[in-house]
Amino acid sequence: MNEPVQRQQIGYDLAGNPMYAGQVFSSEHLLPAQQPPLQPIQARPWGAYLAGGCLALVALVVVAFVLVAILIGLSIALVVLAIALVALVVCLLILRDVWRSTRKG
């Protein structure tokens, strides 16, 4: 009355054991030769990485401040140049008018 359940065989594993459909394998069934060898733990200089990152951040902030200062200096220089050009044009117009009035009279 109770017949065993027939599962479909889908192949063989590396050890030659039959594999069945729907079978779940855990790491306990693996042979020690099949498991990859463990890699040794490598010590990393995390403090040096952290210090390098902080120094890079400080250098980036200094470069940004220098660039902003240069841009502000250039903008101030351009404003001064524009004011000087306007003053020079006004001065030339006034001198031209004075020159014309002295030539007529």
C-alpha positions in Angstrom: 0.0 0.0 0.0 2.8 2.4 0.8 5.0 2.5 -2.3 8.3 4.4 -2.2 8.3 7.7 -4.1 10.3 7.4 -7.3 12.5 10.4 -8.0 13.9 11.2 -11.4 17.7 10.7 -11.6 19.3 13.7 -13.4 23.0 12.6 -13.3 25.9 11.9 -11.1 28.0 14.3 -9.0 31.8 14.5 -8.9 32.0 11.7 -6.3 29.9 9.4 -8.4 26.8 9.6 -6.3 23.5 9.8 -8.2 21.7 13.1 -8.3 17.9 13.4 -8.2 15.6 16.2 -9.3 14.5 18.4 -6.4 17.3 17.3 -4.1 18.7 20.0 -1.9 22.4 19.8 -1.1 24.0 21.4 1.9 27.6 22.1 2.6 27.7 19.1 5.0 27.4 16.6 2.1 30.5 18.0 0.3 33.7 16.2 0.7 36.7 18.1 2.1 38.5 17.7 -1.2 35.7 19.5 -3.0 35.8 22.6 -0.7 38.1 25.3 -1.9 41.1 25.9 0.4 40.8 28.8 2.8 42.8 31.9 2.0 45.0 33.4 4.8 43.7 36.5 6.4 45.6 39.5 5.1 46.3 42.4 7.4 45.5 45.8 5.8 46.9 49.1 6.9 43.4 50.7 7.5 44.9 53.6 9.5 47.2 54.5 6.5 44.2 54.3 4.2 42.2 56.6 6.5 45.0 59.1 6.9 45.5 59.1 3.1 41.9 59.8 2.5 41.8 62.6 5.1 44.9 64.2 3.5 43.3 63.9 0.1 40.2 65.6 1.4 42.2 68.4 2.9 44.1 68.9 -0.3 40.9 68.9 -2.3 39.4 71.6 0.0 42.6 73.7 -0.3 42.5 73.5 -4.1 38.8 74.4 -4.1 39.5 77.5 -1.9 42.4 78.5 -4.2 40.2 78.2 -7.3 37.4 80.2 -5.7 39.9 82.9 -4.6 41.3 83.1 -8.1 37.8 83.3 -9.6 36.8 86.0 -7.2 40.0 87.9 -7.9 39.4 87.6 -11.6 35.8 88.8 -11.2 37.0 91.8 -9.1 39.7 92.6 -11.7 37.1 92.5 -14.5 34.8 94.8 -12.5 37.7 97.3 -11.9 38.6 97.1 -15.6 35.0 97.8 -16.6 34.8 100.8 -14.3 38.2 102.1 -15.6 37.0 101.7 -19.2 33.7 103.6 -18.5 35.7 106.4 -16.7 38.1 106.6 -19.6 35.3 106.8 -22.2 33.6 109.6 -20.1 36.9 111.4 -19.8 37.5 111.2 -23.6 34.0 112.4 -24.4 34.4 115.4 -22.1 37.9 116.2 -23.5 36.5 115.9 -27.1 33.7 118.4 -26.2 36.2 120.8 -24.6 38.5 120.5 -27.7 35.6 121.2 -30.0 34.4 124.2 -28.0 37.9 125.7 -27.9 38.4 125.3 -31.7 35.0 127.0 -32.4 35.4 129.9 -30.1 
